Amino acid sequence: MAYVSPGALVAGSLPNSLPRRPDRELPGEQVMMKGFWIDRYAYPNEEGAIPLTSVTEPEAQTLCEKAGKRLCTELEWERACKGPLNHRYAWGEQYRADACQLGSVILPRPAGMKVGCHSDFDVYDLHGGILEWTMSRFRRGISAGQFVLKGGNGIDGALIGRCANAEIAAPTHRSLDVGFRCCAGPVNSAEVIIQAGGSEAVQPVEHPDIAQFQRLLHELPPDQQAAISDVAWTLERAYVWHPVNNEGLSLFVACSKLPAKRRCGLLVGRDTPAQPTGFGFADTGIVTSSLHMDSRTEDIWLLGLDAQGNFKRLVRYHAGEVTIGPKERRIPSPKKHGPKSHQH
């Protein structure tokens, strides 16, 4: 086993540390942790062995207890992954797919075969292979009785491979990609608790803040700033967008002041204290666009109009980031013609 020394865990990730899942992780809160022991490898904790999978959470707990140990809490697992310097990934700050063979879905592989896939506490294979049960309940404002899984692999390796990432499953869940590792020592009782949100996905703002609008305009990517820098904007409306629980983004509908050169659009940003972020500005042509929610709260459709006619644009939220899609126009279907008459 590896010893994880006492110290401060920066739990979760900061709001502007992307990608992140605000509905599943704490916003970089400092949690003081007691020292504990953790298996270097997934159960059976032997280098070169294939991890045991297809076990339920109670079965994993029982196997740990038979070995004189216990399951880890999710924050103990995160501490073992981040190391004493609180790295984003087990190996450091920057995403590297090759470190733990992230970015794909693979079957369990022999423990310890990927030499660089370990944390600064010398705990191996925390990512790139199986998901691992913890003893922590998933307390993120949804139905009770679920447990937290850590680790794993998937196509979105930069998101899944972070130490702060958390998955969810019922304790009776069995899968070929779910196993566990054990911990020992006094249990660290700290938990991740995120209250359920109760507001609508998009809420109008009664008194739009022009200063906030201007601030986020100046935080847009350089190419977008250059494209709209010559326009004097009038703020028309503002909204707060909650694409997922525990996330609040600012939406501003604005049009140019000069009617002869009318131009409208939607600004999307996050006004985090000391670090505001302008995600993008969606041009909607000559009309003040209305917002249309999709079946997913993470998607908003904008309707626009320009010299070529009507169009729509998709504004999509994923893992703390916002992307704005291109203009989509309805393609007219080919006209149907009756059978041609032939003259003889």
N, C-alpha and C positions, 0 to 999 in steps of 0.2 A: 504494500500500500504506500501511497504518497502522503506526506504530512502537509496540510494546508495551514499555514501559520495564521495567528490572529491578525486582524487588520480591517481596514475600511473597504467595503465593496461599493463601487459606484454602480448601483443596480439599474438595469435598463439602459437607456440611451438618451442623450440630450435631444430636445425637440428638433434641432436642425442637423442632427447626425443621421444622414440618410444612407441606405434605406432603414426604416424602422416601422414598428407596428404599435402605435400609441394605444390601441385598444387591448394590447397584450403585455405591455412592459412599462415599467416605471420610468419617469423622465429624468434619469440620472441622479437618483436620490442616494445619499451616502448612508450605508447600513454597516454598523460595527459588527464584525463576525468573530466568534470564538474559534480557536483552533480545532481541527478535526482531521480525521484520516479518510482517504478515499482510495478505492481500487484503481490501480494504474490502467487496467483494461476492463472492458465489459465482462460480466460473468460468463465463464468460470474464472476470469481474471488470470489467464495464462497466456503468455506470449506465444503466438503461433496457433492458438486455438480458435475455432470458429465460435463466435458468441452464441449463447443460448437465446433463442427467440420463441415466439408463439406462447408466451407466458402472460398471464393476467397480472394486474397490479398486486392482488393479495398473494398470488403464488410467488411473485418476485420478493415480496416482503418476507414470506416464510423461508425462502431459500437463503436470504441474507441472515435471518435470525438463526438458522441452523449453523451458519458459519460464525456465529457470535457477533454479527454486525447488524446493520439496518439499511433501509433505503435512504438515499440522500434527500434533503429538501431541495427545491428548485434553486434557491439562492446559494446553497452550498455548492451545487453543481456549477452555477454561474461563476462563483468565486474561484473554484478550481480551474475553470476554463479561462477566465480573464487574467489570472495570475496577480502578483502583488502590484503590478503597474496598471491594472484595470484596462487591458487591451480590448479592442472591439472583437477581435478574433483570437483564437487560442494562440496563434503564432505572431500576432502583432496587430497593427492598425489597418493595414491595407489588405483588401481582398486578394487572395491568390488561389485560383481554382486548383492548382497543382499541389498545394500544401496537404490537402486531405482528400484529393480527387473529388472535389465538389462540383456541382453543376449537372449531375446525372442521377438516375435512380439505379442503384446497384444492389446486388445481393450481399448478405454478410460476408466479410472477407476475414482471413486470419488476423488476429490481433497483433498490432505492432509492426505490420509490414510496411507502412508508410512512415519512413524515418522522421520526416519533418512535421508529422501531424501530432504535435503534443504542446501542452501549455508550459509556462515557466515553472509550474509546480510539478513538471514531469508526469502529467496525466495524459494518456494517449487515446487517440481515436475518439475524441469527443464529438467530432463531426466527420462526415464522409461515409458513414456506415449506417448503423441502426439507430432508431430512436430509443431513448432510455426512460423507463419509468422513474418517477420521483414519488416521495410520500406526500407531496403538496397538492392540495385541492386547487382547482382552477377557479379563483375568486375574481372574476372579471365581469361581474354584473350579468351573468347568464345563469341558466339552470344549474342547481346544485348537484353534487354527486360526481362531477367529472374530475379527472386528475391531470396534472401537468406532465408532459413528455418533453425531454430535452434532446438536443443533438440531431442526428438524422442527415438526410441528403435530399436533393431535389434539383429541378431545372434552374430555379432561381437561387443559385448557390450563394450569391452575395447577401441575400436576405436570410436564408435558412442557416447559413454557416456562422452567423453572429452568436456570440455567447449568450446574448440577452434573449434570443428567440425562444418562443415557447409554443408547443403544440398541445392539443387537448384530446382526451379519449375517455370513454367510460371505463371503470376499473375492470370490467369483464372482457374488455377488448383483447383479441388475439390477432397477431399478424406476424408474418415472416420477417418483417422489418422492425419489430419492437422487442427489445430486450431490456437489460438493466445492468447497473453496477452498484456496489454496496459502499456504504460509509460506516464510520465508527467514531465513537466519542460522544460527548454531550451534544444534543440536538440544538442547532441554531433555530430559534423559534420565529424569526422574522418572516413575514409573508408578503406576497404581492397581492394587494387588494385594490381593485379599480372599480369604482361605483358605476352602476348602470346609468346611462344618459336617458333623460326622459323628454327631450325636446324634439321638434320636427327637424328633418334633415336640412332644410333651408328656412331660415327665419329672416324677415325683413328688419332692417335697422331703422328705427324711428327718426334719428337725427344722424345722418351720415357724417363722418369725420373727414373733412377735406384735407386736414394735415396728415392723417393716416394714409389717405389715398395718394397724396404727393410723395410721402415717404416710401411707399411700396413701389410707386412708379420708378423711383430712383434706384430700386434694388432689382429691377428686371435684368435679365441677361443682356450683355452689351449690344448684341445684334438687334434685339427688340427695342432697346432704348433708342438706338440710332434710327429705327424705322418710324418712331412716333415722336421724336424729340422736337419736331417743328410744329406740333399741334398744341393749341391752347385748349385744354379740356374743361368741360363743365360737368360736374358730378350730378348724375340724374338720380340714382338709387344705390342702395348698399344692402348687403345681406351677410349673414353668418351661415356658413356651410359646415354641417357635421357629417362628413362622408362615412365616418366610423365613430364608434364610441370613444370619448376622451380626445377628440380632435376637433378643432375649430378654426376654419379658414375664413378669410375676408374676401368678399366678392363686391366689386364696384362696377356699376354700369355708368358709362360716361360717353359724351358726344363732343365734337369740336364746337367751338364758340361761333365760328363763321358759317352761317347757313349756306352760303354759296359753295363752300367746300365741305359739305357735311360728311362727317366720318364718326362712326360709333364703334364701341367695343366693350369688352368685359375684362377687367383686371382681376387676377387671382393671386392671393398672397397669404403669408402667415406673418402676423405682426408680433413676433416673439420679442420681449424686452431685450434691448442691446444687440439683437441679431435678426432684424426683419428680413423676410425673404419674398421676393417677387417671382412667382413661378412663371407667369406668362400673361400676355395680352392677346385676347381673341378678337380679331377684327370682325364686326358684324355688318359692314357696309354702311348704308345710309339710314338704317333703322335702329332704334333702341330695342335691342333684343329682349325677348322674354325668356325665362328659364323654364325648361321642361325636364322634370325628373324622370329618369328611367326606372325600371323595376328595381335596379340596384341603387342604393343611396350614394355609391361611389361614382355614378355617372350623371352628368347634366348635359342636356342638348340645348344649343343656342340656335335660334332661327335668325337668318340674316337676309339681306337684299342688296344686290349691287347691279351694275349695268348689264350683267349677264342673266339676272333673274334671281329667284329664291335659292337659298342654300341652307344647310345646317352644319353645325360643328359640334363635335363631341369633346367635352371637358371631362377627363378621367383621373380619378385619384387611385394611387396604388402605393402602399408601403411608405407613406409620408411624402410622396412626390405627386405632382400634378402635370399631366401632359395635355396639350391642346391639339386636337386632330385637324386635318385639312378641311377645306370646304367640300361638302358632299352635295351633289346636285342630283335631282331625280332625272334619270335617263328615260326619255320617252320611248314607249314600246313601239315597235314597227307597226305601221298601219296595215290593217288587213284588207285585202282586195278580193273581190268576188272572182269567180272563174271568168277568164277572158273569152269573149265571143270571137269566133273565127268566121270570116267571110269566104264563101266559096264562089 
